Amino acid sequence: MSNPLSIKLFMDGADIGAMTKAYAARSVQGFTTNPTLMKKAGIRDYEGFARQAIAAIPDLPISFEVFSDDFPTMEKEARAIAGWGGDTYIKVPVTNTQRDSAVPLIRKLSAEGFSLNVTAILTLDQVKAVAQAIDPKARTIVSVFAGRIADTGRAPVPIMAEAAKILKSNPKAELLWASPRELLNVFEAQDCGCHILTATPDILAKLALVGKDLDQYSLETVKMFYADAQAAGFKIV
């Protein structure tokens, strides 16, 4: 699978097999993970998984998230993650569970040159606060959860386009469209100025459908319904 787009595609997940397969095929330009995806994948050793992934994928960006709820411990975790090697980004949520802003920690780590992926962002006020906190010399991914914005009935494209404008003056800040719901989001993300889209393997696999003849796709759909009805032994008359 090749990327016919100018936007960078990252794989979101915690399946080391899928990750190494995508890496070998060079079908994506980076990887993201989070504690929820790791839990779903049955991972028990967070650092062990991270180090395995970094060893298998040493030269593409991978994001690993801090998960404590107090900022001093978050900082310790961030420094530990940075020591794991590879092209590692430290994911820092924009707030903790008490709604306390992580901006002071983000500012501190960014000033020291750490590569950060600021995550769980859903508002433009959060984007503005992060944009003001990050050092222009430090690599930063600003992850806005466009899919979750859409889940609330709001159109994400205008918000993402405005976020791109906010970050435009910082050449090392990249806007990431997170939690896409369909392949169309890839094109929407690119058109509104996002630098990266991260998606699960099932959505990335749909890139093979780009430009597919719709008449042929219609026929294949009918054949699928017919084959499944036959296999199930359904009868009406």
N, C-alpha and C positions, 0 to 999 in steps of 0.2 A: 504494500500500500504506500503510495507516494502522496506527498502533500502538494496539491495544485494551487495552494493559496499563499499569500504573503504573510498571513498571521502565523505565529508559532503555535503548534499543537503540543500540549502536554497530556500525558496519561495520568488519570486520577485513580488511585487504587492501592491495594496492598497485596497483590498476587505476584509473587516474585517470578513465577513462570511467565505470566503475561508481560511483565515488565522487561525481563531479559529477552523475550521474543521480539518485542517492539524495539528494544535497543539494537538487537542484531540486525533487524530490518531497516533501522534508521527511519522508521515511520513516524516518530515523534521527536520533538526537540528537547523534551524534559519530562519530569515526573513530579507529581504531588501526592502526598499522603496525608492522613489525619488519624487521630486516635480512634474515631468511630469506624473508619474503613479497616483499620488494623483489628479492632475487636470483631468485626463481622467476618474477617478472614481467619479468625481463630488464633491470632498471634498473641503469645503470652510474654515473650521477651522483646520489649520495645527496642532496646539498644542492639540486641543481637540481630533482629530483623534489619534495622537500619544499616548496621555495618555490613551485613550480607548484601544488601541492595547497593550500597556504595562500592563494595568490592566488585560487584558484577557490572556496575554502571559508573565507572570512575570519572568520566569526562563529560557528562551531561548534568544539568542542574536537577537536584532532588530536594524537595522541601520536607523537613521533619518538624513537628510542632511541639512547643512546650505545652504542658498541660496542668501545671500547678495553678492555684487561684490567688496566691499572694505574689507580689512583684519581686521581692528579693529572691524567692525560690525560682521564679520564672527566669530571672537573670542568671542564676547558677545553672539552670537547665540549658539556657541558650548558649552559655560558654562551653558547656559539656558537648552539646551538639556540634558546635563549631569545630571541636577538636576531633571529630570522627573522620575528617578528611573528605576527599572527593570535592565535587562542585556543589557543596551543601548550602542550602538556604535555611535559615531558622524561621519557622512560622511562629508569629506572635499574634494572638487574637487582639482585636482592637480594644476590647474591654475584658475585665474578668467577670465572674458570675454575679458580682455585686454592682455591675455597671460602672465600676471605677475605670477611668480611661488608662489605657496602656501607653499613651503618648509619651509620658516622661521616660519610660523604659525604652521605647522605640527611639526617642531622641538620643539617649545615652549610648545604646548599642550602635546606632547608625553613625554617630560621631566617631566611634572607635573603628568604623570601617567594616562592620559585620554585614554580610549579605542577608537581608531580611525579606520575608514574605509576610506582609501584614494581612491577616485573614479575618473572615466573618464580618466584613464591611457591607453595610446595606444602605447607607445614607451618604448624601453629598457632603454633609457637615463632617462626617467621619473622614471622607476623602480629603477634605480641606485641612483638617487637623493633622492627618498623616503627612500630607504634602508639605506642611509648614515645619514638621518635626524632622524629616529625613535630611541627611547630609547629601548634597548634590554629587559628592565624590563616591558615595557608597551605593552599591547595587541594591535596588529595592523593587520587589513585586508588590503591587497593591491589588489584592484579591477582593473584588466586589462580587457578591453572590447574586448575579443577575437572575438566575433561575428562581431563587427564593423571592426576589422582588416580584417576578412574574406570578409566583404562586399566590401573592396577595391581591392580584387583580390589577397591578400597576404595570405599565409598559416599561420594560427595562432599557430599551434603546435610547430614549432621550436622557435618561440618567447616566448611562454609560458614556454617551457622547459628551456630556458635560464633565464627567469625571476625566475623560481624555484631555479636555481643554485645561482642566485644573493642573494636570500633571505635565502638560506640554513643555513647560519651561525647565523641567528637570530631565536632562538627557539620559540619566541612569535609572529613572523610575519607569517601570513597565506596568501597564494596566492589564489585569487578568480578569477575563469573564469566567466566573466560576459557576458551577452547578447548572450546566446547560441541560435543557429538557429534550431537545431535538436537533437534528443536523442543521436545520436552517439557522440555528443560533450561531454556528461557525461563521456564516456569511454576514449575519447581523453584527457580530462582534468585530469582524474585519472592517465593515463599512462605517462603523461608528468610532473607529480609531483605537480599538484595543490592540495590544501587542501580542497577547497570549490568550488562548482558550484552553482550559483543562477539562477533560471529559473522561468518562468511563470507557472501557474497551468496546462496549456494545454500541455506543454512539459513534466512536471513531471508526468502527467497522462499516458504518453506513456511508463513509466517504466513497466506497466502491460504487455507490448508486448515483453519484453526481453526474448529471447529464444523461441518465438512462432514458431510453425511448419510453414514453408513457404508454403507448399502445402495447408495446411488448410487456411492460410491467403489469398492465391490466390483464393481459392474457395469462401471465404467470400467476397472478392472484386468483383468477378463475380456476386454473389448473390445481392450485393448492387447495381451494375449497372442495373441488371435485374429488381429489385424491384422499383428502381427510374424511369426507363423507363415505367414500367407498371403504376405506380402512376401518371405519367405525361400524360399518354394517347398517347405516341408517336407512330407513324405509318410510315413505309417506303413504304410498298406495301400493 
